């Protein structure tokens, strides 16, 4: 079961909020971290878990994923110091333990290593980790940050795993959306805000790829109108990876907002109340934020999905798996 479709106003707000912290990954490295549990405290209704922000914490977790559901998930997070300065970095290793709080707030169900990825090269980054949640409900994550020469820093946070997400589930047939295509420079300029568009990303629609039995990568992103600078770099990362896979895999870029040509160039088609109007495909795919990258197999089932940041190596490995490599 999916949530009710978002209104244009709500979608615009949630798209903007999702862009603030989710930024493009261009490199990554996994590091091993030994995890030491936090001492017991009381808070949030669960023994050992915080009830809101911890004024004594040496770091603050930023939980970025907007859609966490039972089963496999890609858990996105970053870290700041108490003054809200980002401290995520390649030399700050992270380990995570996950807790099903309603079942047992003291015993972890599993652990993972955070993989750091640059979002703005050499400036900003975040981490992703693979985790499998057994059921919906309240969950906790304990994050241990380790850096050579410094004491470990530990922080805990509570979050919700929902019974179902709004985007297509892994292994599920995806919607056959009629996404825009372009065969000439003029038509391409009317459907993309990418300053340097790859024409191959606009030759095929989602419906066309599904009808042809072609595997494809679908990127929802607006380089020009995103609430941050993340959307353009996300698309650039996919474009950079695409070259090695063209011919075997189709690549499709879709702008999330309806666009129109004006004397100031391409602009969002704004409703009477001032809201950006979203394209039908955005609703059909149930996006709670943007950008998103989806990888779809030739039979039309969803193989992988990446909210916001996707690392180069991460995407390459997924596409190799898609082709049976």
C-alpha positions in Angstrom: 0.0 0.0 0.0 1.3 3.4 -1.0 0.7 6.8 0.8 -1.8 9.1 -0.8 -0.1 11.2 -3.7 1.4 14.4 -2.5 -0.1 17.7 -3.5 2.2 19.9 -5.6 2.8 22.2 -2.6 3.7 19.4 -0.3 5.9 17.7 -3.0 7.8 21.0 -3.6 8.4 21.4 0.1 9.6 17.8 0.6 11.7 17.9 -2.5 13.4 21.0 -1.2 13.9 19.5 2.3 15.4 16.4 0.8 17.9 18.3 -1.2 19.4 20.1 1.7 21.6 17.4 3.0 21.7 14.7 0.3 24.6 15.5 -2.0 26.4 13.8 -4.8 29.0 11.1 -4.3 32.0 10.9 -6.5 34.3 8.6 -4.5 34.0 6.2 -1.6 36.0 4.1 0.8 34.9 1.5 3.4 36.7 1.4 6.7 36.5 -1.2 9.5 35.4 0.1 12.9 35.3 -1.7 16.2 32.1 -0.8 18.1 32.0 -0.2 21.8 28.5 0.3 23.2 27.3 3.5 25.0 26.8 3.5 28.7 23.2 3.1 29.8 21.0 6.2 30.0 17.2 6.7 30.1 15.3 8.6 27.5 12.7 8.5 24.7 10.8 5.8 26.5 13.6 3.3 25.8 16.4 2.5 28.3 19.7 3.8 26.9 18.1 6.0 24.2 17.9 9.8 23.9 14.8 11.8 24.3 15.6 14.5 21.8 19.0 16.2 21.2 21.7 15.4 23.7 23.3 18.7 24.9 26.4 16.7 26.1 27.0 14.9 22.9 30.4 15.4 21.1 28.8 14.9 17.7 25.3 15.1 16.2 23.9 12.6 13.7 22.1 13.7 10.6 19.8 10.9 9.4 19.2 11.7 5.8 17.2 8.7 4.3 13.5 9.7 3.8 12.3 6.2 3.1 13.2 3.3 5.4 11.1 0.1 5.2 11.3 -3.5 6.2 13.9 -5.4 4.2 17.1 -4.2 2.6 17.8 -0.4 2.9 20.5 2.0 2.0 20.9 4.1 5.2 22.2 7.6 4.6 23.7 9.7 7.4 26.2 12.5 8.1 27.7 13.9 11.3 28.3 17.4 12.7 30.0 18.7 15.7 27.9 20.4 18.5 28.2 23.7 16.6 26.7 22.1 13.4 29.9 22.1 11.5 30.1 18.9 9.3 32.8 16.5 10.4 32.1 13.7 8.0 35.4 12.9 6.2 37.4 10.0 4.6 39.6 9.7 7.7 36.6 9.6 10.1 35.5 6.0 10.0 32.1 5.0 11.2 30.5 1.9 12.6 26.8 1.4 13.2 24.7 -0.9 15.4 20.9 -1.1 14.8 18.3 -1.9 17.5 14.7 -2.9 17.2 13.6 -0.7 20.1 10.1 -2.2 20.6 11.6 -5.7 20.8 14.8 -5.1 22.8 16.5 -1.7 23.1 19.6 -3.3 24.6 20.5 -5.9 22.0 21.5 -5.0 18.5 19.9 -6.8 15.6 23.0 -6.2 13.4 25.8 -3.8 12.6 27.3 -2.2 9.5 30.2 0.0 8.4 29.5 3.4 7.0 31.1 4.1 3.6 32.2 7.7 3.1 31.4 9.5 -0.2 32.3 13.0 -1.2 29.3 15.1 -2.1 31.0 18.3 -3.0 34.6 17.1 -3.8 37.1 17.7 -1.1 34.5 19.9 0.8 31.4 17.9 2.0 30.5 14.3 2.3 28.2 11.8 3.9 28.0 8.0 4.6 25.9 5.2 3.4 25.5 1.7 5.0 23.5 -1.4 4.0 21.0 -2.5 6.6 18.1 -5.0 6.7 15.2 -4.0 9.0 13.1 -6.9 10.2 9.9 -5.0 10.7 8.3 -1.6 10.8 8.3 0.5 14.0 10.8 2.5 16.1 14.4 1.7 15.6 17.6 3.0 17.0 21.1 3.5 15.5 24.3 3.8 17.5 27.1 5.5 15.5 30.8 5.2 16.5 33.2 7.6 14.8 36.8 6.7 14.9 39.8 8.9 13.8 43.5 8.2 14.3 44.9 10.0 17.3 41.5 11.0 18.7 39.2 9.3 21.2 36.1 7.5 19.7 32.9 9.5 19.6 29.6 7.8 20.1 26.0 9.0 19.5 22.6 7.4 19.3 19.4 8.4 17.5 15.9 7.0 17.1 14.1 6.8 13.8 11.0 5.1 12.3 10.9 2.3 9.8 7.6 2.6 7.9 5.5 -0.4 6.9 5.8 0.6 3.2 7.5 3.2 1.1 6.1 5.4 -1.6 8.8 4.6 -4.3 8.7 1.2 -6.1 9.9 -1.7 -4.0 13.0 -3.8 -4.9 11.9 -6.6 -7.2 8.6 -4.9 -8.1 7.5 -4.0 -11.6 8.1 -0.2 -12.1 5.5 2.2 -13.6 5.5 2.6 -17.4 5.7 6.4 -17.3 5.5 8.4 -20.5 8.7 10.5 -19.8 9.7 13.2 -22.3 12.1 12.4 -25.2 14.0 14.7 -27.5 15.6 14.0 -30.9 16.8 17.5 -31.8 18.8 20.2 -29.9 15.7 22.4 -29.7 13.4 19.8 -28.2 16.2 18.8 -25.8 16.5 22.4 -24.6 12.8 22.4 -23.8 12.9 19.4 -21.4 16.2 19.6 -19.6 17.9 22.2 -17.3 21.2 20.4 -17.6 23.8 22.9 -18.9 25.6 20.1 -20.7 23.0 17.5 -21.5 23.9 14.1 -22.9 21.4 13.6 -25.8 21.4 9.8 -25.2 19.6 10.5 -21.8 16.6 11.8 -23.7 16.2 9.4 -26.7 14.2 6.8 -24.8 11.2 7.0 -22.5 10.5 4.8 -19.5 7.6 3.3 -21.3 9.7 2.7 -24.4 12.5 1.0 -22.5 10.0 -1.3 -20.8 8.2 -2.1 -24.1 11.6 -2.9 -25.7 12.7 -5.1 -22.8 15.7 -2.9 -22.2 17.4 -2.4 -18.8 17.7 1.3 -17.8 18.9 3.8 -15.3 16.3 6.5 -14.5 17.5 9.8 -12.9 15.0 12.2 -11.4 16.9 15.5 -10.9 16.6 19.2 -11.7 20.1 20.7 -12.0 18.7 24.3 -12.2 15.9 24.3 -9.7 16.9 22.0 -6.9 17.0 23.6 -3.4 20.7 22.9 -3.3 23.5 22.1 -5.7 23.1 18.4 -5.4 20.9 17.6 -8.3 23.3 18.6 -11.1 26.2 16.7 -9.6 24.0 13.6 -9.1 23.2 13.7 -12.8 26.9 14.3 -13.7 27.9 11.2 -11.7 25.5 9.1 -13.7 26.6 10.6 -16.9 30.2 9.9 -16.0 29.4 6.2 -15.3 27.1 5.8 -18.4 29.8 5.8 -21.0 31.0 2.3 -20.2 27.5 0.8 -20.4 25.8 2.6 -23.3 24.4 0.1 -25.8 23.6 -2.4 -23.1 21.7 -0.1 -20.8 19.5 2.9 -21.5 19.9 6.1 -19.4 17.0 8.4 -18.9 16.9 11.8 -17.2 13.6 13.3 -16.1 13.0 16.8 -14.7 10.7 16.6 -11.7 8.9 19.9 -12.5 6.8 20.9 -15.5 8.9 23.4 -17.5 8.1 26.1 -20.0 10.2 28.4 -22.2 10.2 32.1 -21.2 12.2 35.2 -22.1 14.5 34.2 -19.2 15.0 30.7 -20.6 13.5 27.5 -19.2 11.5 28.0 -16.1 9.1 25.9 -13.9 5.4 26.0 -14.8 4.1 27.7 -11.7 0.5 27.2 -10.5 -1.8 30.1 -9.5 -0.8 29.6 -5.9 2.9 29.9 -6.7 3.7 26.2 -6.4 5.9 24.4 -8.9 3.9 21.8 -10.7 5.4 18.3 -10.7 5.4 16.0 -13.8 3.2 12.9 -13.7 6.1 10.5 -13.5 7.2 12.0 -10.2 3.8 11.0 -8.7 3.8 7.6 -10.4 7.1 6.7 -8.9 6.1 8.1 -5.5 9.2 10.3 -4.9 9.2 11.8 -1.4 12.4 13.8 -2.2 14.7 14.3 -5.1 17.1 13.5 -6.7 16.7 9.7 -7.0 18.4 7.2 -9.2 16.6 3.9 -10.1 18.2 0.9 -11.8 15.6 -1.3 -13.6 16.2 -4.8 -15.1 15.2 -5.8 -18.6 12.0 -7.5 -17.2 10.9 -4.2 -15.7 11.6 -5.0 -12.1 13.5 -2.7 -9.8 17.1 -3.9 -9.1 18.3 -0.9 -7.0 17.5 2.6 -6.0 19.6 5.4 -4.6 18.2 8.5 -2.8 20.3 11.6 -3.3 23.9 10.6 -3.3 25.2 7.6 -5.3 28.9 6.8 -5.4 30.7 6.0 -8.7 31.9 2.6 -7.5 28.5 1.9 -6.0 26.7 2.6 -9.3 29.2 0.7 -11.4 28.9 -2.4 -9.2 25.1 -2.3 -9.6 25.3 -2.0 -13.4 27.8 -4.8 -13.6 25.4 -6.9 -11.6 22.6 -5.9 -13.8 24.5 -7.2 -16.9 25.6 -10.4 -15.1 29.2 -9.3 -14.6 
